[in-house]
Amino acid sequence: MNLLRALATTSSMTLLSRILGYLRDAIIAHAFGAGGLTDAFFVAFRLPNLLRRLFAEGAFSQAFVPILAEYKTREGHEATKTLVDHTATALCVVLFITTLFGVIFAPQVIWISAPGFSADPDKFSVAVRLLQVTFPYILFISLVSLAAGVLNTYQQFWVPAFTPVLLNLSFIICALLLAPWLELPIMALAWGAFLGGALQLMFQLPFLRRIDMLPRLRWDLSDPGLRRILRLMGPAIIGVSVGQVSLLISTMFASYLPSGSVSWLFYADRLMEFPTGLLGAALGTILLPSLVKHHTDGEQERYSSLLDWGLRVTLLLTLPAAVGLAVCAVPLVSTLFLRGAFVVHDLWQVREALLAYSLGLTGLIAVKILAPAYYARQDMKTPVRIAIFTLVICQIMNALFIGPFAHAGLALSTGLGACINAGLLLRGLLHRKIYRPQSGWGVFMLKLAVAQVALGAVLWWCSQDVNFWLTASSLERVLRMGGMMGLASVTYFGALGLLGFRLKDFNRRAA
């Protein structure tokens, strides 16, 4: 399989999901704006998302996928299927208990995660009700991520990439059709999360059956593969928890800021998720199985070469995204969100957060490429140590930046922290000679810099008419934004072509 083609396929599915995600966010912004109710929902939905990253996309996947890929390579189909059965059963039990406790102790969870809400009893009560409905999402989405790990290992990349489309559709349908019938319309978003999680799980089951990997409930904690996964999960949980604790602390800080601060950060973060999901998550997903196989087969040169390819593709696609988010913050936010209950004041506040986030975009995506280089070698401890150090630095920056920059200071801390994290991960790989950069990096970076300047100049020229973006109709903004994106793409890739870049130079075969 050609990795560049796999990246294009995965990214195209992710693009569809992101487009629907922005439509979802635009509908939420139009219907509910940025205030106390949306703050309550975003806090309630963030909590199961934090646990999802712990149980599913975080510690569990980091431990599960390398072992699964090793079993597939060395042990054969039946042993691999048995491992999947035992792992899925253990995960189901843990998730059910976690979900039950989350629903029962929702008031305490909200009080801990957003203590500032306690000053407003109505806001606090709504957040508790929302959390009790959204918490089962962790059960569904974690099983979805287990299925995604299996499907990605068998190179069925498009299925997990498409699956989030169903969550966004669920949100959109519930916001439009269910909300008007509810006494508290914001509850429609909670039910959208619940139904979306269930739909995603049901969608993936037929594809697991097709490759004969549909799990059966079989309890066996003595399975040696499962025990290895659990041992690897120990340090991985600490590492992932560090990142989630950082997000939780940022939410706690934001809960004391003026009403709307949590929502402003959410909308800015949603814009950041477009390139991080489209590029970082997709690249990390397609790289990990091949990195595992190269390491298992002792092919260290191919391992290093593949990582070099991933870093070059990351910079090639991430740097223009960072430039676009920074220069076009007002056009982007106005086109997506400026309507209904989302007003001009909200636009400027989201813009400030987006500018701060954009400084760390390259770091955020690079971490998703560099961390799998450790996971593929079943080294969880090094990323944990780096993550803990980064957490401490981030909280120091939070304390320093929140005063002068308010909510944007929290975004700035997150972005700079990601850059520090990525830098330390890269330093570790270089120091251990796991990664040896191939020749030509100096010329590569110089050409990229020239292309960024050309792109930035064109975008700056196109986005100067601020009054247009504040007063034009939604259709006019969409049309002009489409024209800007087209011109920007032609400018950037045209500049790369003139500088000697060719698509065939980035072709790469999977292991």
TAWO-V223323 format. One record per residue. PSI is psi as a letter, one per 30 degrees, with the letter a starting at -180 (none if undefined). D_FIRST is the distance of its C-alpha to the first C-alpha in Angstrom with 1 decimal. Layout:
BEGIN
psi: (PSI,PSI)
d_first: (D_FIRST,D_FIRST)
END
This chain:
BEGIN
psi: (k,k,e,e,e,e,e,e,e,e,e,e,e,e,e,e,e,e,e,e,e,e,e,e,e,e,e,e,e,e,e,f,b,j,a,e,e,e,e,e,e,e,e,e,f,e,e,f,e,e,e,e,f,e,e,d,f,c,e,e,e,e,e,e,e,e,e,e,e,e,e,e,e,e,f,l,e,e,e,e,e,e,e,e,e,e,e,e,e,e,e,e,e,e,e,e,e,e,e,e,e,e,e,e,g,e,e,e,e,e,e,e,f,i,f,f,f,f,f,j,e,e,e,e,e,e,e,e,e,e,e,f,e,f,e,f,e,e,e,e,f,e,e,e,e,e,e,e,e,e,e,e,e,g,h,i,e,f,e,e,e,f,e,f,e,e,e,e,e,e,e,e,e,e,e,e,e,e,e,f,f,k,e,j,e,f,f,e,e,e,e,e,e,e,e,e,e,e,e,e,e,e,e,f,e,e,e,e,e,e,g,h,g,j,k,k,j,j,j,j,f,f,k,e,e,e,e,e,e,e,e,f,f,d,e,e,e,e,e,e,e,e,e,e,e,e,e,e,e,e,e,e,e,f,f,f,l,k,k,f,e,e,e,e,e,e,e,e,e,e,e,e,f,e,e,e,e,e,e,e,e,e,e,e,e,f,e,e,e,e,e,e,e,e,e,e,f,g,i,e,e,e,e,e,e,e,e,e,e,e,e,e,e,e,e,e,f,e,e,e,e,e,e,e,e,e,e,g,e,e,e,e,e,e,e,e,f,i,l,b,f,j,l,e,e,e,e,e,e,e,e,e,e,e,e,e,e,f,f,g,e,e,e,e,e,e,e,f,e,e,e,f,f,e,e,f,g,h,j,f,e,e,e,e,e,e,e,e,e,e,e,e,e,e,e,e,e,e,e,e,f,e,e,f,f,b,e,f,e,e,e,e,e,e,e,e,e,e,e,e,e,e,e,e,e,e,e,e,e,e,e,g,g,e,k,j,k,l,l,g,e,e,e,e,e,e,e,e,e,e,e,e,e,e,e,e,e,e,e,e,e,f,g,f,i,e,e,e,f,f,f,l,l,e,e,e,e,e,e,e,e,e,e,e,e,e,e,e,e,e,e,e,f,e,e,e,e,f,f,g,k,k,e,f,f,g,k,k,k,l,none)
d_first: (0.0,3.8,6.1,8.8,7.8,7.2,10.5,12.1,11.6,12.9,15.5,16.7,17.4,19.1,21.0,22.4,23.5,25.1,26.9,28.4,29.1,31.1,32.9,33.7,35.1,37.0,38.6,39.5,40.9,42.9,44.3,44.9,44.8,44.7,47.5,48.6,46.9,43.5,44.0,44.7,41.6,39.2,40.7,40.5,36.9,35.9,37.2,34.9,32.1,33.1,33.1,29.7,28.3,30.2,29.4,26.0,23.8,26.0,27.4,26.1,22.4,22.7,24.3,22.5,18.7,19.1,21.3,19.2,16.1,18.6,20.1,16.9,16.3,20.0,22.1,20.6,20.3,24.1,24.6,21.7,23.2,26.6,25.5,24.1,27.5,29.6,27.9,28.0,31.6,32.6,30.9,32.7,36.1,35.7,34.6,37.4,40.0,38.7,38.8,42.3,43.7,42.1,43.9,47.2,47.4,46.0,49.2,49.0,45.3,46.1,49.2,47.1,44.2,46.2,49.8,50.9,50.6,53.6,55.9,55.2,55.7,54.4,51.1,50.8,51.5,48.9,46.2,47.1,46.9,43.5,42.2,43.4,41.5,38.2,38.1,36.7,33.5,32.6,32.6,30.3,27.8,27.5,26.6,24.1,22.5,22.6,20.7,18.2,17.7,17.1,14.7,12.6,12.6,11.3,8.5,10.9,11.1,13.2,16.0,17.3,16.9,19.1,21.5,23.8,24.7,26.9,28.8,29.6,30.8,32.9,34.5,35.2,36.8,38.9,40.0,41.1,42.5,43.4,44.8,47.9,49.0,48.9,51.9,49.7,47.0,44.7,44.2,42.0,39.2,39.5,39.2,36.2,34.4,35.6,34.4,31.1,30.2,31.1,29.2,25.9,26.4,27.3,24.3,21.7,23.7,22.7,19.0,19.9,22.1,19.4,17.5,21.0,21.0,23.8,26.2,29.7,32.5,33.4,35.3,35.0,35.3,35.6,32.0,31.0,27.5,29.0,31.7,29.1,27.5,31.0,31.9,29.0,29.8,33.3,32.5,29.6,32.1,34.4,31.7,30.6,34.2,35.1,33.0,34.3,37.8,37.5,36.6,39.5,41.9,41.0,41.7,45.0,45.9,45.0,47.1,50.2,49.5,50.8,49.6,46.4,44.9,42.3,41.3,41.1,38.8,36.7,36.4,35.5,32.9,31.3,30.9,29.3,26.8,25.3,23.6,23.2,21.4,19.4,18.4,19.4,18.5,15.1,14.2,15.8,14.0,10.4,11.9,14.0,12.1,10.6,14.2,15.7,14.0,15.0,18.4,18.8,18.2,20.5,18.2,20.0,19.4,15.6,16.4,18.8,16.7,13.9,16.8,18.3,15.4,15.6,19.3,19.4,17.2,19.5,22.6,21.5,21.2,23.6,26.6,27.2,26.9,29.6,31.7,31.4,32.4,35.4,36.7,36.2,37.2,40.2,38.5,35.5,37.8,40.4,37.9,36.3,39.2,42.6,44.3,46.5,47.3,45.0,47.5,47.7,48.6,45.4,43.4,44.9,44.4,40.7,40.4,41.9,39.4,36.4,37.7,37.9,34.5,32.9,34.1,31.8,28.6,26.8,27.9,26.8,23.2,23.2,24.3,21.2,19.1,21.8,22.8,19.5,20.0,23.1,21.9,19.2,22.2,24.2,26.6,28.0,31.4,30.7,29.2,32.1,34.7,33.2,33.1,36.7,37.9,36.1,37.8,41.2,40.7,39.5,42.7,44.9,43.4,43.8,47.5,47.9,46.2,47.2,50.8,50.3,47.1,47.3,44.0,42.3,43.2,41.1,38.1,38.7,38.9,35.5,33.8,35.6,34.9,31.1,31.5,33.5,31.0,28.1,30.4,31.4,27.9,27.0,30.3,29.7,26.4,28.1,31.2,29.6,27.5,24.3,23.1,24.3,23.8,22.8,25.3,25.9,26.1,29.7,29.0,25.8,28.0,30.9,29.0,27.6,31.2,32.4,29.9,30.9,34.6,34.1,32.2,34.9,37.7,36.5,35.9,39.3,41.0,39.6,40.4,44.0,45.8,45.9,48.6,46.4,43.7,46.5,48.4,46.2,45.1,41.7,40.7,41.9,39.9,36.7,37.2,38.0,35.1,32.7,34.3,34.1,30.3,29.8,32.1,30.5,27.0,28.4,30.4,27.7,24.9,27.7,29.1,25.7,25.5,29.0,28.4,25.7,22.4,19.7,16.4,14.7,16.1,13.7,10.4,8.4,5.6,5.3,8.2)
END
